[in-house]
Amino acid sequence: MAADQPRLDGEGNPIDDQPLIERTIDQWPLALVLLGLVVGLVVLSFYDFRAGSITLGVAIIFGAALRTVLPHDRAGLLAIRTRPVDLVTMYGLGIALTTVAVLIPPAR
């Protein structure tokens, strides 16, 4: 094997030689979105349905905004499909969830 060829795993995919800690730190966009989702679920479960649902929707919209501005190699695991499919899916889900949360009448 020549020195300029990348190392391959058993399926023929290149092996990333970057250390685990650096690969983990590179996933900060996903970590921020997941943190927002956890906060939203906690608020939804223990405080208020409406506020928690809005927090979940805003976290998803924030993830879509990160996917919009970050290049593919910096978006980490937010980049799953092509950019248009990711954006339509995330913006659609975030806006729908936030809209439904706002339109549901408050509990009496």
Residue, then its C-alpha position, 0 to 999 in steps of 0.5 A: m500500500a502506497a503512503d499516499q493512499p488512505r487506509l480502508d476499513g473492511e468495506g472499502n471506506p477510508i478510515d479517519d485517522q483523527p483522534l476520537i476526542e477531535r471527532t467528538i468535538d467536531q459534532w458541536p452542531l448536533a450537540l447544541v441541537l440535542l441540548g435544546l431538544v432535551v431542555g424542551l422535553v424536560v420543560l414539556s414533561f414537568y412544566d408546560f406543554r406549550a412552552g416545551s413544544i415551542t422549545l422543541g420546535v425552536a431547537i429543530i429550526f436552530g438545527a436547520a439554520l446551522r445546516t443552512v450556514l455550515p458547509h457539509d464537512r463542518a455540519g457533522l451529523l446534521a448533514i445526513r442527506t442532501r442539503p435541500v432534503d435536510l433543510v425542507t425536512m428540518y424547517g418543515l418539522g420545526i415550523a409545523l411543531t411550533t405552529v401547532a404548539v402556538l395554535i392549541p388552546p391553553a388548558r383550563 
